[in-house]
Amino acid sequence: MILHLDLDAFFASVEQLKDPRLRGKPVAVGNGVVASPSYEARARGVTTAMPLHQARRVCPELIVLDGRHEVYRCFTDSVWEILRREAPALETFLDEAFADFTGTEGAVGDFGELGRRLRREIREDVGLPATIGIARNRMLAKLAAKSVKPDGLRVLREEERRARELLESLTDEQRLIAAPADAKPGEVVFGPGKQFSEAPRGIPAAELTSEQRALLEALLLEYIGNFRAELAERELARCRARGFDAIHFLWLGSTKPGQPLYYRLHGPHFLVEFDVVGDNHVHALWRDLENDFGADLLRRHREAEGR
């Protein structure tokens, strides 16, 4: 997994931290052009790289400051030191960094908790807000961070990214079937010990294009790939034997990153549920509707014992 950390409105945030009189006010650091507008300035239409004369016209109350890069470097050094205590490999830039946890995922465990801890330490020890995105590669980690700026955290998993790819590939007509506009996001509701008898909802694979079907299969493989090799091969063979046409894809909730969501894959013999609720709290469930939660092994054992 890759962690991307972005120091929000970095230059302006440092100036506001060092001078409490600037807090809550529109501030821009730059000379000739805006290098770093505070979020108060951004709310008034000031953007990075905007000429200062235009920024003052857009926001007459804008406070413009010259940059103090030696000061900013002291702050980034402190932030990078916090990251180095956690990350096996770290690549830093002016106001952002990539931490590579590849091969150490098992030791890290909960990346959401790691992100929350890092943001808390940076806030408490350095005084600055930071946004963190975590995903399987640099591009996705950066996109995850961008989706929750400022001062946010998002852990983007492949199960979510591939589902979004499939959703975004749908036409307007297909979306009406797959993602009902009036449906609210739910949570995983058909967990262990709960009976499931609901008819398939959403759009069936039979109504997808070949490109969309490839996206659906890639999403399905994300879940099958979590099984041991021999079980994964068996499940994939079962899916292909039953045919992909009957698999339904359903999306409930907002399509915007950072908002609660729920989606479902419902096939002839399986149910996949995925949801994101609260502060990146994720549930992902594969349910075998024919041999659920060890029932198949138990049945075989009883048959072998003659019971």
Beta strands, then each sheet from edge to edge (+ up, - down):
strand 1: 2-7
strand 2: 27-30
strand 3: 34-37
strand 4: 63-65
strand 5: 89-92
strand 6: 96-100
strand 7: 130-135
strand 8: 153-155
strand 9: 203-204
strand 10: 248-253
strand 11: 261-266
strand 12: 270-277
strand 13: 281-288
sheet 1: 5+ 6- 1+ 7- 8-
sheet 2: 3+ 2- 4-
sheet 3: 9+ 10- 11+ 12- 13+
end
